Amino acid sequence: MTNEYFMRMAIQLAIDNVKNGGGPFGAVIVKDGEVVATGVNRVTANHDPTAHAEVSAIREACAKLKTFELDGCTIYTSCEPCPMCLGAIYWAHIDHVFCGCNQHDADEIGFSDEFIYKELEKPNDGRKLVQQFILHEEALAAFKAWNDKEDKTLY
């Protein structure tokens, strides 16, 4: 199987998902030449803003492989990942990313992430959604508990 084969699979998932009431995004995760998981965008269908194709595929692959790290895996996505999905790809330690469309193609059909990229460049107090920090000392108790835990699994 070639990279083009798996990318065509992701593209077909996206096309079929549009017909099934979802968004125009599909993703395929492959390890050792075998499809481990697929995902499609079900944001509106599932009433879940995190139900992007890449995140859905990552969740399925991790569950199937019983791990939270997808080292040795490649993800094929019909479009360049949004900031959330790219973050999930990094957190999952996926080795390679192949994209069909780019963020400008997505922007042209109404799927723009530009405002997120611009917001992340601003200092916290200049963002539309300002993060307010409260109960800092109390919140540190969870970090202390983690730090003191001897049998923790780092990730």
C-alpha positions in Angstrom: 0.0 0.0 0.0 1.2 3.5 -0.9 0.9 6.9 0.8 -1.5 7.8 -2.1 -3.6 4.7 -1.3 -4.1 5.7 2.3 -4.7 9.4 1.4 -7.4 8.4 -1.1 -9.0 6.4 1.7 -9.0 9.5 3.9 -10.5 11.6 1.1 -13.2 9.0 0.4 -14.1 9.0 4.1 -14.5 12.8 3.9 -16.7 12.6 0.8 -18.9 9.9 2.2 -19.2 11.7 5.5 -20.6 14.8 3.8 -23.3 12.5 2.3 -24.0 11.2 5.8 -24.5 14.6 7.5 -20.9 15.2 8.6 -18.2 17.6 7.8 -15.8 17.2 4.8 -12.9 15.8 6.7 -11.5 12.2 7.0 -8.5 10.7 8.6 -6.7 7.3 8.5 -4.1 6.1 11.0 -1.7 3.5 9.7 1.0 1.4 11.5 3.3 -1.1 9.7 1.3 -0.8 6.5 -2.1 -1.6 8.2 -5.0 0.6 8.9 -5.4 0.9 12.6 -8.2 3.5 12.8 -10.2 5.9 10.8 -12.2 9.0 11.7 -14.5 11.5 10.2 -15.8 14.9 11.3 -19.0 14.5 13.3 -19.1 17.9 15.0 -22.6 18.9 14.1 -24.0 15.3 13.9 -22.7 14.5 17.5 -23.1 18.0 18.9 -19.4 17.7 19.9 -16.9 20.4 18.9 -14.0 18.0 19.5 -15.4 15.3 17.1 -12.9 16.2 14.3 -11.7 13.4 12.0 -8.1 13.4 13.4 -9.2 13.3 17.1 -11.7 10.6 16.4 -9.1 8.5 14.6 -6.6 9.0 17.4 -9.1 8.0 20.0 -10.0 4.8 18.1 -6.3 3.9 17.4 -5.3 4.4 21.1 -8.2 2.3 22.3 -7.5 -0.4 19.7 -3.7 -0.5 20.5 -4.3 0.0 24.2 -1.8 2.9 24.4 -1.8 6.7 24.6 1.2 7.0 22.3 1.1 6.2 18.6 4.8 6.0 17.9 5.4 4.3 14.6 2.1 5.5 13.2 1.3 7.8 10.3 -1.9 9.8 9.9 -3.4 10.7 6.5 -5.8 13.5 6.8 -7.9 14.9 4.0 -7.1 18.5 5.1 -4.3 20.1 7.1 -5.1 19.7 10.8 -6.6 22.5 12.8 -4.7 23.7 15.9 -6.7 21.3 18.2 -6.0 18.3 15.9 -2.4 19.2 15.4 -2.0 19.4 19.2 -3.6 15.9 19.5 -1.2 14.6 16.8 1.8 15.9 18.7 0.5 14.6 22.1 -0.1 11.1 20.5 3.5 11.1 19.2 2.4 10.2 15.6 5.5 10.0 13.4 4.3 11.3 10.1 1.4 13.5 8.8 0.2 13.5 5.2 -2.4 16.2 4.3 -4.6 16.5 1.2 -6.0 20.1 1.3 -4.4 22.9 3.2 -5.8 25.5 5.7 -6.5 28.0 2.9 -8.6 25.5 1.0 -10.6 24.9 4.2 -10.9 28.7 4.7 -12.4 29.1 1.3 -15.4 26.9 2.2 -16.0 28.4 5.6 -13.7 26.4 7.9 -11.3 29.0 9.1 -8.9 28.5 12.0 -7.1 31.8 11.4 -8.7 33.5 14.4 -7.2 30.8 16.7 -3.7 31.2 15.2 -4.0 35.0 15.7 -5.4 34.6 19.3 -2.5 32.3 20.3 0.0 35.0 19.2 -1.5 37.5 21.7 -0.7 37.7 25.3 -3.4 36.3 27.6 -4.8 39.6 28.6 -5.2 40.7 24.9 -7.2 37.7 23.8 -10.9 37.6 23.1 -11.2 34.8 25.7 -9.0 35.8 28.7 -8.0 33.0 31.0 -8.6 34.0 34.6 -6.4 32.2 37.2 -8.0 31.6 40.6 -7.2 29.3 43.5 -3.7 28.8 42.3 -2.3 27.5 45.6 -5.1 25.0 45.9 -4.7 23.9 42.3 -1.1 23.2 42.9 -2.1 20.4 45.3 -2.9 18.2 42.3 0.6 18.8 40.8 2.2 18.1 44.1 0.3 14.8 44.4 1.5 13.9 40.9 5.0 14.9 41.6 5.1 12.8 44.8 3.5 9.7 43.2 6.2 7.1 42.7 4.4 4.8 40.3 3.2 7.4 37.8 3.3 6.9 34.0 4.9 9.9 32.4 3.5 11.1 29.1 
